[in-house]
Amino acid sequence: MLLVRVAAIAVPASVTALPQQSRDARGRLVLASGEGSAPVHAVAGPGRLLCGVGGRAEEPGQAWLELTAPALLEHERHAPIELPAGWYRVVRRRGYLPAPLGGSAEF
């Protein structure tokens, strides 16, 4: 997963009309999740996650994160990353490994 910081003036007007994603049971905005019980990238701070196709950040399409105050990006496999307030475009990155090495993987 990649977060691209975007100046508020550069956020397309259509973004604010996208469906807002609900928070998970722990009150976090889930930006990307693995399969099954795999770790997730999530933000617990104040803000909103707006998602295009399917209304979920991991669906193909567009996802935008607006933080109204600094927040921490959390993941079980690395230390939290502090994010300044502002707008971010959420880019889900995937890779493909041809068989027999194994199907697809998230980077």
Secondary structure, 3 states (H helix, E strand, C coil): CEEEEECHHHCCHHHHHCCECCCCCCCCEEEEECCCCCCEEEECCCEEEEECHHHCCCCCCCEEEEECCCEEEEECCEEEEEECCEEEEEECCEEECCCCCCCEEEC
